[in-house]
Amino acid sequence: MKLIALNFKYFTMTWNVFDFIIVIASVLGQALGEIMAQFVVNPTLLRVVRVARIGRILRLVKGAKGIRTLLFALAVSMPALFNIGLLLFLVMFIYSIFGMSFFAYVRKSAGITDLFNFETFPNSMIVLFPMCTTAGWSGVFQALTNDRPPDCNPTLNTPSHKGDCGDTAIATPFLVSYVIITSLIVVNMYIAVILENFNQAQEDVQQGLTDDDYDMYYEKWQRFDPSGSQFINYDQLSDFVDDLEPPLRVSKPNQLILVRMNLPICEYDRMHCVDILDGLTKHFLGTLDTEIASNEIDAPIDMKKDRPKDYHPISTTIQRQRELYLSRLILRRFRNNVKRRRNEQKGQELTFE
């Protein structure tokens, strides 16, 4: 229903794209279940993807804002993490070739087994990968440094001139340099990139407005404008901005701040959603004073292309306040004049008596 109502604009929101992917995966799991079973692919895997929809709760829970910031930092870090991954693969590739050249025929003991060994390139990569985090390196080091009987047989007939023995002089710098490069440098580069982007994301959240703030604004707007006309009445403005959540919220009493925003007022005392959002953004960024100084002479109304056809500003909040002030002033003067004339008439009547 949302796709029919919003048309292609449905895909402009990330959460809608997320829902669309989950639904398509679920439908494919139902429709192509038999076909996928023939290719030894369990269709239940696609059905399980629907569980990912629980992730939408992160959008609703206020306490999950930090989690969303972390996920955003991870997404931004992906290109840099990919480059670091290529660097790690290059280091592992070089050390795998080196290990195959010197330790391919080492006797299987300690950390060297039928799977973890340097006999083939894939097995060499399997040995080196967990050692990126220093896991199991001591067992591998023990096996590669067995260079004397009875731990090995140096006379065994193998392509290596040392039989199935290792070489302490080569194994020590080989493993120590690998652990230092991968565990202490490359892996820490992952952490550094993620922390840097996380700190940057936190600074952006603290110093500026995020997509979540704009989503919150339009969700609140729907409550005051259920018909989707893009307008609310001028007398609803104070309640609307008070109902918003920080940092866009302007709590009551807020009449003075709304006047300083110098928002356009359209026909029939209506306020447009983009004008209000623009004013709240400027208020949050602290640029209202400079805007008003420049708008005292020039009209503050910016006729933008995204405004509806019935967008016809006829006043502003400052002009409205001036009109109200002048009307009260005129009314007060009129009442004072009437009261003064009545007092003069009473004084004349008393004089005649």
N, C-alpha and C positions, 0 to 999 in steps of 0.2 A: 504493500500500500504506500509506503514512504517513497519507493522508487517511482511509482506512478505519479504521485503528487509532486515530487521534487524534480523529476526528469533527470537530466544529466547533472544538475546541481547536487544530487544525492552523493556523488562521488567526490565532492569537494571537501567533505568532512572525513577525517581519518577513522573515526569510530564507525561510520557507515561502511567504509571499505572493509574494515575488520569484520563487521557483521556479514557483509556480502560474501567474503571468502569462506567464512564458517558455514554459511547456509549452502553455498555451492558445493563445498566438500561433503556436507551431509547428504545432499541430493545425489551426488555422484556415488556415494557409498551405497545408497539404496538402489539406484537405477543400474549401476554397473557391477553389482555384487557378484553375479554369476560369471560375468566375463573376467573380472579380476581374479576370481578363484581359479580359473583355468590357467592363469599365468603365475600361480603360486603366490599371489598377493592377497593378504587377508583384508577384506573390505571393512572389517571392524576398525581398522586403523583410521579410516576417514570418519567413521562415526564418533570415534573418541575425540576427534578434533573439536566437536561441539562443546566439550567440556571447557575449551579455551574461552568460551563466552563469559565465564565467571570473571575474566579479567576486566570486564566492563565496570565491575564494582570499584575499581581504582579511580574511575571518573567521578563517582558519587561520594566516596568517603573523603572527608576533608583531611584526615590524617594521612591519606595515601599520597598527598602532594609531594612528599619527599621521595616516595617510590617512583612516581612519575618523573621527577627530576633525574633520578638515577637512571631510569630507562632511557630518558632523552640523552643523557650523557653517554650511555653505551652506544646508542644509535649514531651519535655524532662521532664517536671514537672509531667506528667500524673501518673507515678507510685507512687510518693510521695503524690500527691493529692488524689489518690485512698486510700492510707493508712490513710490519715487524714479523708477522708470521712467515712471510717470504724470506726474510733475513734468517729466521730460525731454521727454516727448511734448508737454506743454503749452507749454514754451519753444520747441520746434521748430515747433509749430503757429503760434504768434504770429510768429516770425521768417519762416516761410514766407509768411504773408499779407503781411507787410511787404516781403519780397523780391519777391513778385509785383507789388506796387503800384509799386515804384520801378525794378526791374531786369528786367522781363519781356521787354523788347525790346533788351537789350544784345547787341552783336555777338558771335557765337560765336568765341572765341579763348581761348588759354591754358586755364584751368580750366573754361570754359563751352563745352559741346558740345551735340550734338543730344539727349543724354540728361541731362547735368548742366546744367540751366538753371532759370530762374525763370518759365518760360512757363506751367506748370501746377502745381497743388498737389502731385501725386505727385512730379514732377520736382524741385520745391523741397525736398521732404523728402529725396530722394535726395542732393541737393547738401549739405544741412545735416547729415545723419547722420554721414558720415565726418569732418566737421569737429569733431565732439564730442571727438575725440582729436587735434585739430590736423592731421589728415591732409588734404593738398591745399588748405589754406586760402590759401596764398600764390598759387596759380594762380587761384583764384576772386577773390582780392583784386586781382590784376593785371587781370583781365578787367573787373571792376566799376569800376576807376579809369581806364579808357581813355576820357577825356572830350575828347580833341582829335584833329583829323585829323593824320596819315592813319590812325590807329588806329580811327577811327569816322567816321560821317557824320552830323553834327548836323542836316542839312537833309533827311534821309531821311523819307519820308512814313510815319510810324507814329503810333499813338495817343499816344505819349510826345512831349512838347514838345522833347526832346533827340535825337530820331531814334534811332539805335542806339548812342548813347554812354552811358557810365556817369556816375557822379557821385561824385567823390572825397570831397566833404564829407559825403555820406550813407553811402557804402560804408565809410569808415574806422571811424566809431563803430558801424556796423551789425555788421561782422565782428569787430571787437575786443571789443565787449561780448558777442557771442555766444560767442566762444572762451573768454572769461573765465568766463562763467556756466556753460557746459557742461563744458569741459575742466578748469578749475581748481576748480570748485565741485561741480557735480552728479556728474560722474564720480568725483571723489575721495570723494564721499559713499558710493558703492558700496564703495570700498575700506575706508572707515572702518567701515561697518556689518559687513562680513565680518571684518575684523580684531578688532572688538569682540566679536563672537560667537565667534570662534576662541579668543581669550584667555579668554573665559568658559568655553568648553568645556574648555580645558586646565586651568583652575582646578578645574572640577568633577571632572575625571579625577584630579587630584592630591589633592584634598581629600575625595573621597568614592568610593563604589563605583558602577560603571557596569553596564549591562546585560551587557556582555561578561564582567564578573567573575562575575555570577550564572550566565550560560551555561556558563562554565568550571566552576563549582561543580557543576552538575547533570551535565555531561559526565563529570567525575571520579566523581561519585556512581554513575553507571551501571556503572562498572567494579567497584565494591565491592557494588553491589546489582543484579546483572543480571536478577533476577526482577521488579524493580519493586515490591518490597514496601514501600518507603519507610523501611525499617529496616536498620541494620547492627548487628553485635554490638559490645558494649562494648570487647572486646579489639582490634577493628579501628579504633577511633577514632583512636589515636595515628598509625597508618600512614596513615589517610585524610587527616587535616589536614596531615601532612607531605608528602603527594603533591600537594596543591593548589599553585596558582601564586600569586605575590604579586598583590594585597595580602592575600588571605585565608589564605595559607599560614602555618602555625605549625610551624616546623621542630623536629626532635628535638634535645635532650630537651624534651618539651612536656607532661609529666605535670602539673607544677605549674600551668601556664597552663590546662590542661583542667579541673583541679580548681577553679580560681578562676572559671571560666565558670559553674559551678553548673548544669550541664546535666541535664535530667530523664532518668532511666533507667527504661525500661518493663519489663514482665514479660519473663522469659527473657533478661535482660541485653541488651536491645535499645535502640538510640538512633534517634530520629526525625530525618529529614533537615532539617525546618524548625527543630527545636530547635538542631541543630548550626549551621545557617546563622545563626540569630539570635544565638547565642553568638559566632560568628566576627565578625559585623558589629559587635557591641558591643565586642569586643576591638580591632577595627580603629579604631573611633571613640574608644577610650580611656575607656569608661564602665563598665568591669567593677567597679571599686572601689565606685562609688556603688550599683551594682546589688546587689552582695553585701551591702553595709551594710544595705540595705533588705530583703534577702531572708533575713537571718539569723533574723528572726522570722516573716515571712510565707513561705508556700510559694512557691517560684519557678515552679511549674508553671502555665502559662497554657493552660487548656483552650480551644482555638480550634476554630472550626467546620470548618476544612480538615483536621483530623486524622482518620485512619481510625477505624473502629469499634473496632479492637483496640488503640487507643492508651490504655494504662492505666499512667501513671507510678507507680512504687512507691518511687523513691529519686532521689537526685541525685548528681552527681560529688563534691560536698562530703561528703554523707552517706556515700557509698561509701568515700571516703578516711578518714573518721572511723571507720567500721566496720573497715576494714583496720588502721588504727592501733590501735584498741582490741583487736582480735583479736591483733595482734602483741604488744601490751602484756600482755594476759592470758596469752598463750602464753609470753612471756618470764618473767613472774612465776611461772607454773606450773613452768617448767623450773628456775628459781632455787630454788623451794621444794623440788622433787624433789631437786635437787643438794645443797641444804643438809641435807635429811633423810638422804640417803645419807652425807654426811660425818659427821653426828651419829651414825648407826648404826656407822660404821667407828670413830669415836672411842670409843664405848661398848665395842665388841668389843676394841679394843686395851687399854682400861682393865681389862676382866675378865681378859685374858691376863696 
